[in-house]
């Protein structure tokens, strides 16, 4: 089973390269596959090394986490050979930069304290569901609709309310989201991207370790090492209390609070979706609050 932690920056770089290599088919990069069964899923190490113009020994050292200072030219060659998109290419650069300066002491996690004026912002956004989450998707503060939108989340203690934990471990999540499969792929990609450059951060390792143990679906997606998830502007909820509603979502980083993001959902006034949103705000069993 994949581990949430890394023994060093080079290990994380090697894991990413291996995941991308094994998920790249030879025909995707212009290679002709001969007859017979291939034991290796995706590209072989020697095939990727040849495509990137480097020795097989050098590439093997990179994948095993023993080569921690690849040049920008080497990284660019690997990105081209693997057909990485811009976000994946940037993630590869960030992993290499971290491998070169790896320090065993993890940095302290970002503050979980939500500033008072941000709580006023959440209240002012009503009836639009809104909340503030940490970098690891802990729910730090919410208005009534922001919590009630995720049906059943209010049943958990405030300190356990985490959107990734909800998506994978709450029994209501799969019925709430008709596109659950796509939703969780994006969720894991976000956590994978973050953990790639801060693999020993306590807030991340605790969450990832729990989900690896409790959710086979999470473990399978974590092993893929996708770092790019598709983001939808609109999201549909099959809510057990207010019925089906489709809302437009927006999230943004908050100034002066590293790692915290504001999420808000809206609907056009006068539409059935807006009426459902008003009803959700009105019947929410738990008022605005914080997870601390």
N, C-alpha and C positions, 0 to 999 in steps of 0.2 A: 504494500500500500504506500502511496506517496506520502512524504513527510511534509509537515507545515514548516519545518525549519531547515536551515542550510548550514553546513559546516564551514562555509566560506563563500565569498563573492564569486569565485570561479565555479563553484558547484552549481550555483543558480544559473550562471551563464551556460554551463554545459547542459543543464536540464532543459533550458529553453531551446538550444540548438537541436538536441536529440528529439524533442517533441515535434519541432517543425520538420525535421528530416524524415521522421517516420510517418508523418502525415502528408508528405509530398510524393505523389506518384511519379514514376519515371516519365510517363507520357506528358505530364504537366510541364516538364522542363526540357522536352524534346529528345528524350532518350528512347531508343527502341529496345524493348524487352524481348529476349530470346525465349524459345520454348522451355518448358520445365517450370517447376514450382520454386518460387522465391521464398526463402525462409525469413527474410527481413521485410517487414511492412514498410512501404515507402522506399526512399532512397537508401542505398548502402553507404557506409562511411566513405569508401573509396570513390564512389560516384559523385558524392557531394564535393569531396576534396578536389577531384578533377574539374568539376564544373566551376569551382571557385578559384582554380589555379594555384593550389597549395599542396604541400606534401601530405600524404595520408597520416604520417606520424604526427605532424603538427596539428592536424585537425583532431585526431584522436586525443591528443593532450588537452585540447580545448574542451572537448565533450566530456572528458573525465575530470575537468576542473583543475588541471595542473598547469594550464597556460592562462595566465591572468592578465597579460598585457598585449593583447592583439592590437595591431595598428589600425587606424581608421580605414586604410585601404583594404585590409583583410576583412573588416566588418562589412564594408560596402560590397565586397566581392561575394561574401556569404549571403547578404541580403538579396543581391541580384540572382544568385544561383537558386535561392529558395523562393524567389518571387514574393518577398515580403512586401506588405503595403507600407505606407508612410508611418503609421502608428507602430507597427511591429518593428520596423527598421529603427525607429527612435527608441523603442524599448530595448532592442539589442545594444544600442550605444550606451544606454543608461546602465544596463547590466555590466557591460565591459568597464565602464567608468567606476562602478562600485567595486568590481573585482580588483581593480588596480589600487584602490585605497581602502580595502576591506579592514574594518576594525571590529574585534569580537564583542565590544561593549555596545549593546543596542541603545539607540537614543530614547529619551523618555517619550511616552505617548503624548499626543496633543491634549490640550486641556478639554475636559468635558463640561466645563462651566459655560452655561448660556447666559450671555449678558442680558440684563433686565430689559433694555429697550427692544431686544429681539423678541422677547415674549410679547411685548406690546404689538410688534409687527404681526406676529401670528394671530393675535386677537383681531387686529384691524383687517386681516385678510378674510375673515368669516363673511359669508358661508363657504368660501373656497377652502377645501381641505388643505392644510399646510402643516409642515413639520420641519425640524432641524435634525440632521443626522451627523454622526461622526464619520471619519474616513473609513471605519470598519462597519458602517451601516447600523450602529447603535442609534436607537431613537432617543434623542436628548431632550426634545421639547416638542409640543404639538398643540394644535387647537382641537376642539371636539371632533370635527369632521376628519382631521388629519389622522387621528387614531382609529376612529370608527370605520374609515374607509377600508382598512385591513381587518376584515371581519374576524373576530376571535382573538385578535392581538391583545385587547384589553384584559383578557382572562389571565395573561401572564403577568408576573410581577414586573414593575417598571424597569428594574435593573436587567431583566432578561429580554426586553423588547428590542429586537434587532431584526432588520428586514431580511437579511440573508438567512438567519435562523428561521424566521417565519416562512419564507418561501420553501425551504426544504423540510422543515420539521412540523409545521402546523398542519393538521389534517384539512383545514378549510382552504388552504392556499391553492391547491390544484383545481378546485372547482371555482374559486374566485376569479382566476385568470384563464380565459380560453386559450391564450397563447403561452401557457406556463413553460413549455419546453424552451421557447425562444427567450422568455424572460429570465430563466435561471442561467442560460448560457451567457447572457450579458452580465448577470450578477457575478458569476464566477470569473469571467474575463476581467471585470473591474478589480476584484480581490486579487487575482493572479498578477495583474499589472502592478498593483500597489505592493504586494508581498515580494515581487521580484527585486525591488530596490530597497525594501526594508523587511527582509525575511525573518529577522529576529525580534521585530517589534512586538511587545507583549500583547497589545490589544488585538493584533492580527493572528499571532500564533495560537492564542487561546481559542478564538472563534474557528479558525481553520481546523485546528486539531479536533475540536468537538464535532464539526460537520464531517470530517473524514471518518470519524468513528461511527457516527450515527446515520449517515446518509450515503448509501452506495451510489446514488445519482450524483451527489456532489463529488465523491471520490473519482468517479469516472470522468467528469468534466474537468476536475483539477488536474488529472493526469494529462489531459490534452494540451494544457498550457496555452490556451487561447488568451490573448491579451486585448482583443478588440471585440467589443460587443455592439450589436446594432441597437441604436436608441430610437424609440418611437416617440413622436410628438404626442400622439393620441394613444390612450390606453383604455381598454374595455374591462369593466368589472361586472361579474355576475354576483351581485351582492344579495345575501339572503334576506336582508331587511328592506331594501329599497328597490330591488330588481336590477335590471341591466342598465348600466349607465356608461357612456363613453366620454371621457374627460381629456382635455389637453393638459399635458404636464410640462413643467419647466423646473429646472434645478440650477442653482448658481452657488459659487463659492462666496462665503461671507468675509468681508474685509475685517482684518484684525483678529480673526479667529481661525488660525490655520487648521485645516482638516475638517472644518464644519461646513455643511452645505444646507441651503434652504430648498425644500421641495414644495411646490404648490400646484394644485389642479384647478382648472377653471372650465366653465361651460357657458355657452351663449345664452344670455337671458331670454326667457320665453320659450325655451325648448324643453322637451321632456327630461333631458339630461340635467338641465339646470333645476327643474322641479325636484328631481330625485336627489340632487346635491343639497337643496334646501331642506328636504325631509331628513337627510342623513345628519345634517348639522343640528336639527331640532330634536332628533330622538337619541343622539349620542348619550350613552349612559355615563360616560366619564368626562368631566370638564377638562379645560386646558390644563396642562401640567408639564412636569419635567421628569426625567428618568433618574434624577439624583436625589 
